[in-house]
Amino acid sequence: MLAALGARFLDASGASVGPGGAALARLAKADLSGLDPRLAEVDLVLASDVDNPLLRPKGAAAVYGPQKGAPPKEVDILEDALRHYARTCGALGTAGEPGAGAADGPGFGARTALRARFRPGKVKWSRPARCRRRRPR
């Protein structure tokens, strides 16, 4: 998600690490200078019913990797790469926050680079719509 917004994820030689979670193991620098400066003025709220953190035991790789067919060894590789990504970004603490691992991890990037806040989706969308619980008759 951040790459689509202009961020670059670079290895030690300054080349792009490429796509995919495992590529983050080679990350030396997250260059956010390409992000649109107007994003700093946006109050971004992540609405999600998924509150997984980025890292284990209920993190993105551990939960979503097997759902997508990753065998245990690949899950471990992805977990290590995500931990390296969080450490390289100086945001290892944020990796444990609810929602950081939702949808395989864009929540982490949004929270660290875009200062996004997380709100459970049900709460976020039911308030503006003034939804009410149905009462049994």
KADA-V799464 format. One record per residue. N is the residue number from 1. RES is the residue in three letters. OMEGA is omega in whole degrees, -180 to 180 (NA if undefined). NEAR is the number of other ideal C-beta (glycine too) atoms within 8 Angstrom. Layout:
N,RES,OMEGA,NEAR ; N,RES,OMEGA,NEAR
This chain:
1,MET,-180,7 ; 2,LEU,177,14 ; 3,ALA,178,9 ; 4,ALA,179,5 ; 5,LEU,176,10 ; 6,GLY,178,9 ; 7,ALA,177,13 ; 8,ARG,180,9 ; 9,PHE,-168,13 ; 10,LEU,175,12 ; 11,ASP,-176,10 ; 12,ALA,180,5 ; 13,SER,-180,4 ; 14,GLY,178,5 ; 15,ALA,177,6 ; 16,SER,177,7 ; 17,VAL,179,10 ; 18,GLY,-177,5 ; 19,PRO,175,4 ; 20,GLY,-178,6 ; 21,GLY,-178,11 ; 22,ALA,179,9 ; 23,ALA,-180,12 ; 24,LEU,177,13 ; 25,ALA,180,9 ; 26,ARG,-175,8 ; 27,LEU,175,14 ; 28,ALA,-177,7 ; 29,LYS,171,7 ; 30,ALA,-178,13 ; 31,ASP,-178,9 ; 32,LEU,-176,8 ; 33,SER,179,4 ; 34,GLY,178,8 ; 35,LEU,178,12 ; 36,ASP,-177,6 ; 37,PRO,179,5 ; 38,ARG,178,6 ; 39,LEU,179,10 ; 40,ALA,-179,6 ; 41,GLU,-176,4 ; 42,VAL,173,7 ; 43,ASP,-174,4 ; 44,LEU,179,10 ; 45,VAL,176,9 ; 46,LEU,178,13 ; 47,ALA,-177,8 ; 48,SER,174,12 ; 49,ASP,178,6 ; 50,VAL,-177,8 ; 51,ASP,180,9 ; 52,ASN,171,14 ; 53,PRO,179,12 ; 54,LEU,-172,15 ; 55,LEU,-177,13 ; 56,ARG,6,7 ; 57,PRO,-179,4 ; 58,LYS,-175,8 ; 59,GLY,-174,15 ; 60,ALA,-178,16 ; 61,ALA,-176,15 ; 62,ALA,-177,12 ; 63,VAL,-173,11 ; 64,TYR,178,11 ; 65,GLY,179,12 ; 66,PRO,178,10 ; 67,GLN,-179,6 ; 68,LYS,174,6 ; 69,GLY,180,5 ; 70,ALA,176,9 ; 71,PRO,-177,6 ; 72,PRO,-180,6 ; 73,LYS,178,6 ; 74,GLU,177,10 ; 75,VAL,178,13 ; 76,ASP,178,9 ; 77,ILE,179,10 ; 78,LEU,179,14 ; 79,GLU,179,13 ; 80,ASP,180,9 ; 81,ALA,178,13 ; 82,LEU,177,17 ; 83,ARG,178,11 ; 84,HIS,178,11 ; 85,TYR,-179,12 ; 86,ALA,180,14 ; 87,ARG,-179,8 ; 88,THR,179,10 ; 89,CYS,-179,9 ; 90,GLY,-175,5 ; 91,ALA,-179,10 ; 92,LEU,178,9 ; 93,GLY,179,6 ; 94,THR,-178,12 ; 95,ALA,-180,16 ; 96,GLY,-177,9 ; 97,GLU,178,10 ; 98,PRO,178,7 ; 99,GLY,-179,14 ; 100,ALA,-179,16 ; 101,GLY,180,18 ; 102,ALA,179,14 ; 103,ALA,179,7 ; 104,ASP,171,8 ; 105,GLY,178,13 ; 106,PRO,178,10 ; 107,GLY,178,16 ; 108,PHE,180,15 ; 109,GLY,180,12 ; 110,ALA,-179,13 ; 111,ARG,-176,17 ; 112,THR,-174,9 ; 113,ALA,-175,12 ; 114,LEU,-180,11 ; 115,ARG,-180,7 ; 116,ALA,175,10 ; 117,ARG,179,9 ; 118,PHE,174,14 ; 119,ARG,175,9 ; 120,PRO,-176,10 ; 121,GLY,-178,9 ; 122,LYS,180,7 ; 123,VAL,-176,8 ; 124,LYS,-174,11 ; 125,TRP,180,10 ; 126,SER,180,9 ; 127,ARG,-180,8 ; 128,PRO,-179,6 ; 129,ALA,-178,6 ; 130,ARG,178,6 ; 131,CYS,177,7 ; 132,ARG,174,4 ; 133,ARG,174,4 ; 134,ARG,178,4 ; 135,ARG,178,4 ; 136,PRO,179,3 ; 137,ARG,NA,2
